[in-house]
Amino acid sequence: MRSATQTRTGTHVAAEMSRLTGREISKYMLDAYTAESRADHNFPFRYAAAFEQATGSYCLTNLLARYRGCSVLVGDEAVLAEFGRIEKMEADLKKQKVALKRYLEARK
């Protein structure tokens, strides 16, 4: 998987973030947020979702999830996890059904 910086220029990211937020965000603003020499310019968290959308990244979402002790599944990973959850539910229900059937048969 290619990183966002390999696939989109700062100008494209800024334009998409501007569209998503309804606020003017320039490439120069993004550069200032990331420049080591500009320690007084911090990336505003209110732009985090737009940044991820514009770059096609989940880096911030994954970082937050990791700090919270969980993970984020996207696309097919999410579908497969849900499929596995449903299969486990089915197996648990089958066990409960068997136990109930045994209970009822023992009462006869």
SVG drawing of the C-alpha trace seen along z (x, -y; Angstrom):
<svg xmlns="http://www.w3.org/2000/svg" viewBox="-43 -30 57 69">
<polyline fill="none" stroke="black" stroke-width="0.4" points="0.0,0.0 1.4,-3.4 1.5,-6.1 -0.6,-9.2 2.4,-11.4 3.4,-9.2 0.0,-9.4 -1.2,-13.0 0.6,-16.3 0.3,-18.9 -1.7,-21.1 -4.2,-18.3 -4.5,-17.5 -5.0,-21.2 -7.7,-21.6 -9.6,-18.5 -9.3,-19.6 -10.7,-23.0 -13.6,-21.4 -14.4,-19.1 -14.1,-21.7 -15.5,-24.7 -12.4,-26.6 -9.5,-27.7 -6.5,-25.5 -3.4,-26.0 -0.4,-23.9 1.7,-26.5 -0.5,-26.0 0.1,-22.3 3.8,-22.8 3.9,-25.1 2.0,-22.6 4.6,-19.9 7.8,-22.0 10.2,-21.4 11.3,-25.0 7.7,-26.2 7.2,-24.8 4.6,-27.5 2.3,-26.0 0.4,-23.0 -1.9,-21.0 -5.5,-21.8 -7.3,-18.6 -10.5,-19.9 -8.9,-19.2 -7.9,-15.6 -10.9,-13.9 -10.5,-16.0 -6.8,-15.3 -7.4,-11.6 -10.1,-11.7 -7.9,-13.9 -4.9,-11.6 -6.7,-8.3 -5.0,-7.5 -6.3,-6.1 -3.1,-7.0 -4.7,-9.3 -7.8,-7.1 -5.4,-4.1 -3.3,-6.1 -6.3,-7.1 -7.7,-3.6 -4.3,-2.2 -4.2,-4.6 -7.8,-3.5 -6.7,0.2 -8.6,1.1 -8.2,1.3 -10.0,0.0 -11.1,2.4 -11.9,1.0 -13.4,2.4 -13.1,6.2 -11.4,6.5 -14.6,5.1 -16.8,7.4 -14.7,10.4 -14.8,9.5 -18.5,9.1 -18.9,12.5 -16.7,14.1 -18.8,12.5 -22.0,13.8 -20.6,17.3 -19.6,17.3 -23.1,16.2 -24.6,19.0 -22.3,21.6 -23.3,20.2 -26.9,20.4 -26.6,23.9 -25.0,24.9 -27.8,23.2 -30.4,25.0 -28.8,28.4 -28.7,27.7 -32.3,26.7 -33.3,29.7 -31.5,32.0 -33.2,30.3 -36.6,30.7 -35.9,34.4 -34.7,35.1 -38.0,33.8 -40.1,36.3"/>
</svg>
